[in-house]
């Protein structure tokens, strides 16, 4: 891609002289062809065993039994370790402790009791028992078969149904209550590892002899958790059952339906919340002495503001992903209005920052500025690190253990972060890494630790000139434009979305070509998210199984190549 | 036992209807001299951990005197009321051998697992509380409990293996609901009616276990291990169900308190202190009610971001950026943070000591192991990383001592704890951390 664009530049220069018009047309035709370039023939993704994330668990319960039931139970899943940029990728590696299994059982008991209580049974059960005080195998079987299919994300075998019906019957006899019996069987269902783990299953691919693909139910789950962050619905399971999902037309139809559904918004909110590391907000707080106007509600609104901006920009208006980093369009709430210093009304309202405002794009929103600061002050280093790791998929190395901070201490009180870091970076072992993060972080110093605009720090005027990987700029707008045009920006989104969709970190050994392919198509399609989702979901890589690879190798690949990426960016 | 015979057995058991047994109340909790429960069973031994972040200011933390009646330098002055209940261990080392010195990670991982981690994501082996819980945690509702004062569910020094962290309770209200919600069986209730649903649960669990045996498919080794771990968890559930069908021994000290208020998020030192005390009080009640015998309390994380109201540097930042005041022999604000941690350690020990049980206190039947991640955090030092213990483990440990380790492995304290808890291991720790030498000075 890079070579191609260099060629185009070269030809543009030549074309100005009017000599190479034919060549120019040829190159453009070639570039048009590249839009149609086929997916690399060997592309495939590994089989995974993923634990449901807390949100996936709640969404699944909510969609099957209703939001009031899912909302009454805290998802009993463990926190995940961010793995190659995503918490969701950590789900492919996390284990479940005995303590956690106990919590899964408690949640199951609580959910099951609510499903059959007298407020819910009439509309959640497909039948009424002959007697409320006795077992009713037929009604129990009907409910368990129907619910089990949605929870297992595949039809249940009749032997599985009858085992659970036996539990329901025995329990109904003992408790003299049909509903109590049914809830005990549902409890058993809810603690099954097939419910709490998403276990990919492979089958021979009839279209590619010798190769394997996901079976139709695994494919349905993969699609559904990718696009909706929840288990497949009835229609998607039907498409899997009928075999349609394994036909080009059937798969296209299913993906189109999912992308057109309102649930895509829920799915993409979950993805961007993960990619932007918004889990930080779960424990984020600001020092009330220094930032008295920032409460828990303000920070929750800051997270919501950015998610609304992203969804509106990418899904509702189908705009260029890169423009998220320069857009002045957003949404405002009352508590945020105070922080941004703009008048607003109650509730969420669309808001556009004026042309002379320093605010443009995600990097200048309070969510980014406040989450990557300390509780008591801003941090150019944390902001620069987040900018690189979250949006450019680069990894900033941790500080060396033997840092000598004596120079900083001896410098006494200096008013601004730029001066503090300058002193700090007289130490060569610090300077290397801080060069990766600080120049762009310092350009955001006009925003304090809570994201409020300021002209000065401790009375000193802030110098916000900076540089991002070769692009030199003078002000915040310069940084946001440099970010928007950064060559890694769109490739990073592709990397994260592909990892998110296929359920684990990318392998730069195996996935390099397919990622380049998606990235090229993303550019050719105007950097529109829906097109990218469509491309990934319909790709061979999404369905085909890469055989003989374990999850461990994937992580080693993913982390092993990061240093060289950084090296490339430094050059 | 085959599937059919097990189910027949369970069905047979279920045919016996629920029984209500009247039991003596309160006056017969203990034997005559108060050292055991009325049933004759001894008061159980407990194991706890406690942790704080970012080490110490050596010059004003380490006492000049070793042995009993040691002096309390400024940074640990708040330990005076609990000095008789604790031991302080200094000049013990953790060894990284060929592994790198991973900032704020190597120190605690070695002291909790005995093994030096190779990367900052790496959590080798299992932590000591998990090993102990496997030994002494099988007869309670919870094998172990963990709680944090930081309000952050990611903060834990307890793990079963590299991918399986024991997530802590982080909200007082949620912790209360988990402990004393619908599944709680009050050990002091007058009657006992086994819940028929528990037996059914157990029976239903055998169905789940049977069905999931079919899951072996084409899984890789790691994934198979993760599913096996889940099955182990399910089997552990069976054991907990068995416990729920027995009348729990009465517990005089078990008095369920009112539901606590919940707290806002945040790491202001005073808020952390409040959260720590609420979580401690709940944890102690869980122990007194014999809901668990192994418990972890987490005061601050290794990269502690605790803040001092009005001061612009959180704890971790201050350790690196604040100059050492030669006269005070410390970084004054860093030391302020460490003193707040010591206030909380003192609160924790005092709370255990004040909690009456039999003729003594909860602390008398416990051994608490406390540590941190660095010795001198400013330079990421791990040499001479300080540790504490509290409690005399049923009279088997001498307390009130300051022990100088003379550069020997810090893992000796963990090894001593393992032996105390009946874990019969010939040694503990990897490579240079390996030891088979208990800290004999504290053995009674």
Interface residues (C-beta under 8 A of the other chain):
Chain A: X47 X48 X49 X74 X78 X79 X81 X93 X94 X95 X96 X97 X98 X99 X100 X101 X102 X103 X105 X106 X109 X110 X160 X163 X164 X166 X167 X170 X171 X174 X175 X180 X184 X185 X187 X188 X191 X192 X193 X194 X196 X197 X199 X201 X202 X282 X283 X284 X285 X287 X288 X289 X290 X296 X374 X375 X376 X377 X398 X399 X401 X402 X403 X404 X405 X406 X408 X409 X410 X550 X551 X552
Chain B: X11 X14 X100 X101 X102 X103 X120 X121 X142 X143 X144 X145 X146 X150 X151 X152 X153 X154 X160 X161 X163 X164 X165 X166 X167 X174 X178 X182 X183 X196 X197 X199 X200 X201 X203 X204 X205 X207 X208 X210 X211 X212 X215 X217 X218 X219 X220 X221 X222 X223 X225 X226 X227 X229 X230 X231 X232 X233 X234 X236 X237 X240 X264 X265 X266 X267 X268 X305 X307 X309 X310 X311 X312 X313 X314 X317 X320 X321 X322 X323 X324 X378 X379 X380
